[in-house]
Amino acid sequence: MKTQKHSNPGTVKSGGSDRSTKPKTATLSALGTELALLGRNFYTRGWVLGTSGNFSAVLSREPMRLAITSTGLDKGTLMPEHFLEVDDSAKVLSGEGKPSAEALLHIAIVRGLEAGAVLHTHSVWSTVLSGAFAAKGGLALEGYEMLKGLEGVRTHQHREWLPILENSQDMVELSQRVTQVLRENPGLHGFLLRGHGLYTWGSSLQEAKRHVEILEFLMEVVVRSGAASRGI
């Protein structure tokens, strides 16, 4: 998967001891604008109700810097200023607020796959399926034309595997399990946390958005068709 790189000349250097007092860089502002629009769109579709969900995009890779949502926000009212710049340990370098503890999962995905953006939704469909198929360790999606919307997939006969991980409040431990799952399952486009929702990613924000739309569509089909209760 090719990576879309972003430069961020105004970022605090790695190893700095203080939070930057500079105003947001143009890159953070621009990504914040895109991410806020995406979040509001996802809210209207019922995928990130309440304060659920979080979104990130890569600002730079060396050193690693992410633009990520501040915690506890209503995604229906997201604005560009609701995004923070964090380093590879989830330390805030600029912006007001604090990132979700799940920032460590975003960092694990970016590190493991060189993703350009990571999106987490919390729909009814992903919640239902993450419980219904937890005992099987994951959910297989195959035979659907919409699968061709996933990067690298060329046929509806493709079998897409969505691993299901047990949720945890220990984000260090959970991020380690995420890293292991990504390493053991090359070619994944997403995974589910049990009772929690979908994580997916892309080489760019637009690719990640498309993956959310494809996977959310397919999960809704599985639930509405009754296939979840039949244990496909």
Contacts in CASP RR format, 6 or more apart in sequence:
PFRMAT RR
TARGET T0000
AUTHOR 0000-0000-0000
METHOD contacts of the structure
MODEL  1
MKTQKHSNPGTVKSGGSDRSTKPKTATLSALGTELALLGRNFYTRGWVLG
TSGNFSAVLSREPMRLAITSTGLDKGTLMPEHFLEVDDSAKVLSGEGKPS
AEALLHIAIVRGLEAGAVLHTHSVWSTVLSGAFAAKGGLALEGYEMLKGL
EGVRTHQHREWLPILENSQDMVELSQRVTQVLRENPGLHGFLLRGHGLYT
WGSSLQEAKRHVEILEFLMEVVVRSGAASRGI
1 113 0 8 1.000
1 114 0 8 1.000
1 115 0 8 1.000
1 151 0 8 1.000
1 202 0 8 1.000
1 203 0 8 1.000
2 203 0 8 1.000
3 58 0 8 1.000
3 61 0 8 1.000
3 114 0 8 1.000
3 115 0 8 1.000
3 116 0 8 1.000
3 203 0 8 1.000
4 58 0 8 1.000
4 116 0 8 1.000
4 203 0 8 1.000
4 204 0 8 1.000
5 58 0 8 1.000
5 60 0 8 1.000
5 61 0 8 1.000
6 27 0 8 1.000
6 31 0 8 1.000
6 57 0 8 1.000
6 58 0 8 1.000
6 59 0 8 1.000
6 60 0 8 1.000
7 27 0 8 1.000
7 60 0 8 1.000
8 25 0 8 1.000
8 27 0 8 1.000
8 28 0 8 1.000
8 59 0 8 1.000
8 60 0 8 1.000
8 65 0 8 1.000
8 85 0 8 1.000
9 25 0 8 1.000
10 20 0 8 1.000
10 22 0 8 1.000
10 25 0 8 1.000
11 20 0 8 1.000
11 25 0 8 1.000
11 59 0 8 1.000
11 60 0 8 1.000
11 63 0 8 1.000
11 65 0 8 1.000
11 85 0 8 1.000
11 93 0 8 1.000
12 19 0 8 1.000
12 20 0 8 1.000
12 87 0 8 1.000
12 93 0 8 1.000
12 94 0 8 1.000
13 63 0 8 1.000
14 63 0 8 1.000
14 87 0 8 1.000
19 92 0 8 1.000
19 93 0 8 1.000
19 94 0 8 1.000
20 85 0 8 1.000
20 93 0 8 1.000
20 94 0 8 1.000
22 94 0 8 1.000
24 81 0 8 1.000
24 85 0 8 1.000
24 94 0 8 1.000
24 95 0 8 1.000
25 59 0 8 1.000
25 85 0 8 1.000
25 94 0 8 1.000
27 59 0 8 1.000
28 59 0 8 1.000
28 67 0 8 1.000
28 83 0 8 1.000
28 85 0 8 1.000
28 94 0 8 1.000
29 80 0 8 1.000
31 57 0 8 1.000
31 59 0 8 1.000
31 67 0 8 1.000
31 83 0 8 1.000
31 205 0 8 1.000
32 57 0 8 1.000
32 67 0 8 1.000
32 80 0 8 1.000
32 82 0 8 1.000
32 83 0 8 1.000
33 80 0 8 1.000
34 57 0 8 1.000
34 205 0 8 1.000
35 55 0 8 1.000
35 56 0 8 1.000
35 57 0 8 1.000
35 67 0 8 1.000
35 69 0 8 1.000
35 78 0 8 1.000
35 80 0 8 1.000
35 83 0 8 1.000
35 205 0 8 1.000
36 78 0 8 1.000
36 79 0 8 1.000
36 80 0 8 1.000
36 82 0 8 1.000
36 83 0 8 1.000
38 55 0 8 1.000
38 119 0 8 1.000
38 205 0 8 1.000
38 209 0 8 1.000
39 48 0 8 1.000
39 55 0 8 1.000
39 75 0 8 1.000
39 76 0 8 1.000
39 78 0 8 1.000
40 75 0 8 1.000
40 76 0 8 1.000
40 77 0 8 1.000
40 78 0 8 1.000
42 48 0 8 1.000
42 75 0 8 1.000
42 121 0 8 1.000
42 212 0 8 1.000
43 49 0 8 1.000
43 74 0 8 1.000
43 75 0 8 1.000
43 76 0 8 1.000
43 78 0 8 1.000
44 76 0 8 1.000
45 216 0 8 1.000
46 123 0 8 1.000
46 124 0 8 1.000
47 121 0 8 1.000
47 122 0 8 1.000
47 123 0 8 1.000
47 212 0 8 1.000
47 216 0 8 1.000
48 75 0 8 1.000
48 76 0 8 1.000
48 121 0 8 1.000
48 122 0 8 1.000
49 75 0 8 1.000
49 122 0 8 1.000
50 74 0 8 1.000
50 75 0 8 1.000
51 71 0 8 1.000
51 72 0 8 1.000
51 73 0 8 1.000
51 74 0 8 1.000
51 75 0 8 1.000
52 75 0 8 1.000
52 121 0 8 1.000
52 122 0 8 1.000
53 69 0 8 1.000
53 75 0 8 1.000
53 120 0 8 1.000
53 121 0 8 1.000
53 122 0 8 1.000
54 68 0 8 1.000
54 69 0 8 1.000
54 71 0 8 1.000
54 99 0 8 1.000
54 100 0 8 1.000
54 102 0 8 1.000
54 103 0 8 1.000
54 106 0 8 1.000
54 120 0 8 1.000
55 68 0 8 1.000
55 69 0 8 1.000
55 117 0 8 1.000
55 118 0 8 1.000
55 119 0 8 1.000
55 120 0 8 1.000
56 66 0 8 1.000
56 67 0 8 1.000
56 68 0 8 1.000
56 69 0 8 1.000
56 103 0 8 1.000
56 106 0 8 1.000
56 110 0 8 1.000
56 117 0 8 1.000
56 118 0 8 1.000
56 119 0 8 1.000
57 66 0 8 1.000
57 67 0 8 1.000
57 116 0 8 1.000
57 117 0 8 1.000
57 118 0 8 1.000
57 205 0 8 1.000
58 64 0 8 1.000
58 65 0 8 1.000
58 66 0 8 1.000
58 67 0 8 1.000
58 110 0 8 1.000
58 115 0 8 1.000
58 116 0 8 1.000
58 117 0 8 1.000
59 65 0 8 1.000
59 66 0 8 1.000
59 67 0 8 1.000
59 85 0 8 1.000
61 114 0 8 1.000
63 87 0 8 1.000
63 88 0 8 1.000
64 87 0 8 1.000
64 88 0 8 1.000
64 107 0 8 1.000
64 110 0 8 1.000
64 111 0 8 1.000
65 85 0 8 1.000
65 86 0 8 1.000
65 87 0 8 1.000
65 93 0 8 1.000
66 85 0 8 1.000
66 86 0 8 1.000
66 103 0 8 1.000
66 106 0 8 1.000
66 107 0 8 1.000
66 110 0 8 1.000
67 83 0 8 1.000
67 84 0 8 1.000
67 85 0 8 1.000
68 83 0 8 1.000
68 84 0 8 1.000
68 86 0 8 1.000
68 99 0 8 1.000
68 100 0 8 1.000
68 103 0 8 1.000
68 106 0 8 1.000
69 75 0 8 1.000
69 78 0 8 1.000
69 82 0 8 1.000
69 83 0 8 1.000
69 84 0 8 1.000
69 99 0 8 1.000
69 100 0 8 1.000
70 82 0 8 1.000
70 83 0 8 1.000
70 84 0 8 1.000
70 95 0 8 1.000
70 96 0 8 1.000
70 97 0 8 1.000
70 98 0 8 1.000
70 99 0 8 1.000
71 97 0 8 1.000
71 98 0 8 1.000
71 99 0 8 1.000
71 100 0 8 1.000
71 101 0 8 1.000
72 100 0 8 1.000
73 82 0 8 1.000
81 95 0 8 1.000
81 96 0 8 1.000
83 95 0 8 1.000
84 92 0 8 1.000
84 93 0 8 1.000
84 94 0 8 1.000
84 95 0 8 1.000
84 96 0 8 1.000
84 97 0 8 1.000
84 98 0 8 1.000
84 99 0 8 1.000
85 92 0 8 1.000
85 93 0 8 1.000
85 94 0 8 1.000
85 95 0 8 1.000
86 92 0 8 1.000
86 93 0 8 1.000
86 99 0 8 1.000
86 103 0 8 1.000
87 93 0 8 1.000
88 107 0 8 1.000
88 111 0 8 1.000
89 107 0 8 1.000
90 99 0 8 1.000
90 103 0 8 1.000
90 104 0 8 1.000
90 107 0 8 1.000
92 98 0 8 1.000
92 99 0 8 1.000
101 169 0 8 1.000
101 171 0 8 1.000
102 120 0 8 1.000
102 171 0 8 1.000
104 171 0 8 1.000
104 172 0 8 1.000
104 174 0 8 1.000
104 175 0 8 1.000
105 118 0 8 1.000
105 120 0 8 1.000
105 171 0 8 1.000
105 174 0 8 1.000
105 175 0 8 1.000
105 178 0 8 1.000
105 199 0 8 1.000
106 118 0 8 1.000
106 120 0 8 1.000
107 175 0 8 1.000
108 175 0 8 1.000
108 176 0 8 1.000
108 178 0 8 1.000
108 179 0 8 1.000
108 182 0 8 1.000
109 115 0 8 1.000
109 118 0 8 1.000
109 178 0 8 1.000
109 182 0 8 1.000
109 199 0 8 1.000
109 201 0 8 1.000
110 116 0 8 1.000
110 118 0 8 1.000
110 201 0 8 1.000
111 179 0 8 1.000
112 179 0 8 1.000
112 182 0 8 1.000
112 183 0 8 1.000
113 182 0 8 1.000
113 201 0 8 1.000
114 203 0 8 1.000
115 201 0 8 1.000
115 202 0 8 1.000
115 203 0 8 1.000
115 208 0 8 1.000
116 201 0 8 1.000
116 202 0 8 1.000
116 203 0 8 1.000
116 204 0 8 1.000
116 205 0 8 1.000
116 208 0 8 1.000
117 201 0 8 1.000
117 202 0 8 1.000
117 204 0 8 1.000
117 205 0 8 1.000
117 207 0 8 1.000
117 208 0 8 1.000
117 209 0 8 1.000
118 199 0 8 1.000
118 200 0 8 1.000
118 201 0 8 1.000
118 202 0 8 1.000
118 208 0 8 1.000
119 199 0 8 1.000
119 200 0 8 1.000
119 201 0 8 1.000
119 208 0 8 1.000
119 209 0 8 1.000
119 211 0 8 1.000
119 212 0 8 1.000
120 197 0 8 1.000
120 198 0 8 1.000
120 199 0 8 1.000
121 197 0 8 1.000
121 198 0 8 1.000
121 212 0 8 1.000
121 216 0 8 1.000
122 196 0 8 1.000
122 197 0 8 1.000
122 198 0 8 1.000
123 197 0 8 1.000
123 198 0 8 1.000
123 216 0 8 1.000
123 219 0 8 1.000
123 220 0 8 1.000
124 223 0 8 1.000
125 216 0 8 1.000
125 219 0 8 1.000
125 220 0 8 1.000
125 222 0 8 1.000
125 223 0 8 1.000
126 192 0 8 1.000
126 197 0 8 1.000
126 198 0 8 1.000
126 216 0 8 1.000
126 219 0 8 1.000
127 195 0 8 1.000
127 196 0 8 1.000
127 197 0 8 1.000
128 223 0 8 1.000
128 228 0 8 1.000
129 139 0 8 1.000
129 192 0 8 1.000
129 219 0 8 1.000
129 222 0 8 1.000
129 223 0 8 1.000
129 228 0 8 1.000
130 164 0 8 1.000
130 192 0 8 1.000
130 193 0 8 1.000
130 194 0 8 1.000
130 195 0 8 1.000
130 196 0 8 1.000
130 197 0 8 1.000
131 164 0 8 1.000
131 194 0 8 1.000
131 195 0 8 1.000
132 228 0 8 1.000
132 229 0 8 1.000
132 231 0 8 1.000
133 139 0 8 1.000
133 164 0 8 1.000
133 228 0 8 1.000
133 231 0 8 1.000
134 164 0 8 1.000
134 166 0 8 1.000
134 194 0 8 1.000
136 164 0 8 1.000
137 163 0 8 1.000
137 164 0 8 1.000
138 161 0 8 1.000
138 162 0 8 1.000
138 163 0 8 1.000
138 164 0 8 1.000
138 192 0 8 1.000
139 161 0 8 1.000
139 162 0 8 1.000
139 164 0 8 1.000
139 192 0 8 1.000
139 219 0 8 1.000
139 222 0 8 1.000
140 159 0 8 1.000
140 160 0 8 1.000
140 161 0 8 1.000
140 162 0 8 1.000
140 232 0 8 1.000
141 147 0 8 1.000
141 159 0 8 1.000
141 160 0 8 1.000
141 161 0 8 1.000
141 162 0 8 1.000
141 215 0 8 1.000
141 218 0 8 1.000
141 222 0 8 1.000
142 157 0 8 1.000
142 158 0 8 1.000
142 159 0 8 1.000
142 160 0 8 1.000
143 156 0 8 1.000
143 157 0 8 1.000
143 158 0 8 1.000
144 156 0 8 1.000
144 218 0 8 1.000
144 221 0 8 1.000
145 156 0 8 1.000
146 214 0 8 1.000
146 217 0 8 1.000
146 218 0 8 1.000
147 153 0 8 1.000
147 155 0 8 1.000
147 156 0 8 1.000
147 158 0 8 1.000
147 160 0 8 1.000
147 214 0 8 1.000
147 218 0 8 1.000
148 154 0 8 1.000
148 155 0 8 1.000
148 156 0 8 1.000
148 158 0 8 1.000
149 210 0 8 1.000
149 214 0 8 1.000
150 158 0 8 1.000
150 160 0 8 1.000
150 189 0 8 1.000
150 211 0 8 1.000
150 214 0 8 1.000
150 215 0 8 1.000
151 189 0 8 1.000
151 202 0 8 1.000
151 203 0 8 1.000
151 207 0 8 1.000
151 211 0 8 1.000
153 160 0 8 1.000
160 189 0 8 1.000
160 218 0 8 1.000
161 185 0 8 1.000
161 188 0 8 1.000
162 188 0 8 1.000
162 190 0 8 1.000
162 191 0 8 1.000
162 192 0 8 1.000
162 198 0 8 1.000
162 215 0 8 1.000
163 181 0 8 1.000
163 185 0 8 1.000
163 188 0 8 1.000
163 190 0 8 1.000
163 191 0 8 1.000
163 192 0 8 1.000
164 191 0 8 1.000
164 192 0 8 1.000
164 193 0 8 1.000
164 194 0 8 1.000
165 174 0 8 1.000
165 177 0 8 1.000
165 178 0 8 1.000
165 181 0 8 1.000
165 191 0 8 1.000
165 192 0 8 1.000
165 193 0 8 1.000
165 194 0 8 1.000
166 193 0 8 1.000
166 194 0 8 1.000
167 174 0 8 1.000
167 193 0 8 1.000
167 194 0 8 1.000
167 195 0 8 1.000
167 196 0 8 1.000
168 174 0 8 1.000
168 177 0 8 1.000
178 191 0 8 1.000
178 199 0 8 1.000
181 188 0 8 1.000
181 191 0 8 1.000
182 188 0 8 1.000
189 200 0 8 1.000
189 201 0 8 1.000
189 211 0 8 1.000
189 215 0 8 1.000
190 198 0 8 1.000
190 199 0 8 1.000
190 200 0 8 1.000
190 201 0 8 1.000
190 211 0 8 1.000
190 215 0 8 1.000
191 198 0 8 1.000
191 199 0 8 1.000
192 198 0 8 1.000
192 199 0 8 1.000
193 199 0 8 1.000
198 212 0 8 1.000
198 215 0 8 1.000
198 216 0 8 1.000
198 219 0 8 1.000
200 208 0 8 1.000
200 211 0 8 1.000
200 212 0 8 1.000
200 215 0 8 1.000
201 208 0 8 1.000
201 211 0 8 1.000
202 208 0 8 1.000
202 211 0 8 1.000
221 227 0 8 1.000
222 228 0 8 1.000
222 232 0 8 1.000
END
